[in-house]
Amino acid sequence: MLPVSLIILLLAMTAAPVSLETLLLFLAGAVLLVVGMGLFTLGADMAMMPMGEALGRKVLCCLREFGAMNGKNRELMELAKKAGTLTDSL
């Protein structure tokens, strides 16, 4: 967003002059857009992280149970162990 705003400002000052009022409205809109995008990203991150962590724990639990029942799949068990140590450190 910022590079686009800078290009528009450059054009507004050189090739396609606009009134000061229009330029100020554009700047206010650009600032509000950046703030809104930041708040949306923060909210999405806060909402999705707990769900992702819970889903990851459930998948690890199922992998461990599957490996315990089916002792043949060592690769899955090793993966579950490695992932379990990563989530335990978080």
N, C-alpha and C positions, 0 to 999 in steps of 0.2 A: 504494500500500500504506500509506503513512504517513497519509494522511487517513482511511482506513478504521480504522486502529489508533487514531487520536485519537478518532474517534466512538465506538468500542467502549469506550475508556477513560473517556470522558465518561459514557456510559451506565452503565458498571460502577460509577462513583462516585456516580451520582445515581439514576436510575430503576430500575436492576436491580442492586442491590449483589451482589457476589460475594466469596468468601473471598480472603484475601490470597494464599494458595497458588495458587489458580486465576489470579489476576491476574498473579502472577510467572511462571507457566507461559505465559500468553498473551504477556507481554512478551518472554520468552526465545524463543518461537516466532516472534514478529514480527521480532526482531533476526536470527535465523537465516535467515528468509525473505528479508530485505533483502540480507544478505550472499550468500546463494545465488544470488539473481537477479543481483547484481552480478558474481559470478564466472562465471555462465553467459553473461552478455552479453559479458564480456571474452574468454572462450574462443571464443565464436561469432565475434566480431570478428577475433580473431587467426587463426582457421581460414579464414574466408571472404575476408578481404582479399587474401591472396596469390593465391587462385584467381580472384578478380574482376579483379585487375590482369593476370594472365596471359591471361585470356580477352579482356580489352580490347586487349592488345597484339596478340593473334592476329587479332582482328576488324579492327584498324587495318591490319595487314599485308595481310590479304585485300582490304580496301577499296583499298589502294594498288595492289596487283597487278591488281585488277579495273579500276581506273581507268587504269592504264598499258596494259592490253590493249584497253580499250574507250574510248579517249580522248574519247568523246561525253558522258560523264556528269560535267560540271564540278562540279555540286553535291556529289556524293559525294566527289570529290577535295578540294574545299574543306573539307568536313566532316572528312575524314581528316587534312588538314593542320592544322586547328585543334585537333583532338583530339590529334594527335601532339605539338604544342607544349605542350599541357597535361600529357601524361604525361611528356614530357622534363623538365619543370620539377619533377616530383615526385621 
